């Protein structure tokens, strides 16, 4: 990461000129056309033009776009929504290139390892492509093969990014809680893992080990990880067990096969959270292409190029955050955010609570008019910026995963009571792992306290009268809030004129 983000006096000229040729017209058209149409049109136009430019610039920029898409609350909604559309499907490398890479890295002819090897890939993305194959032993496997020039291209692109990032500080209105150099550091750490498949294989083993330890007595775990082959892993080639299942999100087909999709989703979420709070390790890139639902209802995790890891201090901070949320302890939640690095470590917790009015009764945002809602968000953002709030890598990956799971509920569990499920998940953590959690936090198990529904309600912006909230209803609330925010932006533009 240090090498990728090293700031040079001058970037590689060819790479820099290419970036200027692609980004220059995109920003220029935004400046003369979209910028004059008000805040919403300006942000939307800039976000769309940047996304198209990033796709033209290739793999490194596509990956950066995907990092930006995880920054809800950090970057403007228009930017986050647009970069969720960032496509990572690119033309496949020729089979001759794939064969050469595999034989160079494994040090032997393809036929001496595989009984069959499909020339057409299952999938082709910016970093690598995946082929189905069969070992001489008869075992079905998939073979992940890195693109031959990707390492050199990433290093060249980062030389430009690292040079440009400090020049953008304070000059672009797209980052609320992050700055360009910090974003590039986060990106370098993330993509560095993806360029060495030996690290990915280690991530797979680590996550599998964590899953085994969180449910040692369970006959069937909710999550399953494909087994990397012990002797067929190199920097650019990864051979692993092939798993079969239903595409994630194909709820109709799964339900027709007798699979309870709501139960699958909740069991997977519990296993995910257990790995995070008990061991500080979790899959850091959940999306539909990285998940399968096996015929027996287990969820198969695929592609471990990005894995979230918390050191022991960070894990304990996250554990405190979750337990404080369960018991509605606002002060402990703010303190935990400081320990996680989202707020400065020496932050005045009581002042934060007072400034953000966290000690006041929750106001349902759907009861606010457009102006009130816009002003509320502006004041909160202003306060957070004043405190030096930021989004650490692990927290951003966690938020990205939670947003994906939230979106999955729309198809797999739209009528499940979100309040009841959240209560059940937090209660499960306390009931099943209470002794371990109390030991980690240095308290008596009896001091954990019970899960309070009031805190869960407040996290959704609900008042005390609400007893039930389905995901379908939650989506309707969000649509109403977005509409009022857009109305507030339009009203402000009219006032400015």
Secondary structure, 3 states (H helix, E strand, C coil): CCCCCCCCCCCCHHHHHHHHHHHHHHHHHHHHHHHHHCHHHHHHHHHHHHHHHHHHHCHHHHHHHHHHCCCECCECHHHHHHHCCCCCCCCCCCHHHHHHHHHHHHCCCHHHCEEEECCCCCEECCCEEEEEEEECCCCEEEEEEECCCHHHHHHHHHHHHHHHHHHHCCCCCCECCCCHHHHHHHHHHHHHHHCCHHHHHHHHHHHHHHHHHHCCCCCCCCEEECCEEEEEECCCEEEEECCCCEECCCHHHHHHCCCCHHHHHHHHHHHHHHHHHHHCEEECCCCHHHEEECCCCCEEECCCCCEEECCHHHHHHHHHHHHHHHCCCHHHHHHHHHHHCCCCCCCCHHHHHHHCCCCCCCCCHHHCCHHHHHHHHHHHHHHHHHHCCCCCHHHHHHHHHHHHHHHHHHHHCCCCEHHHHHHHHHHHHHHHHHHHHHHHHCCCHHHHCCCCHHHHHHHCCCCCCCCCCEHHHHHHHHHHHHHHHHHHHHHHHHHHC
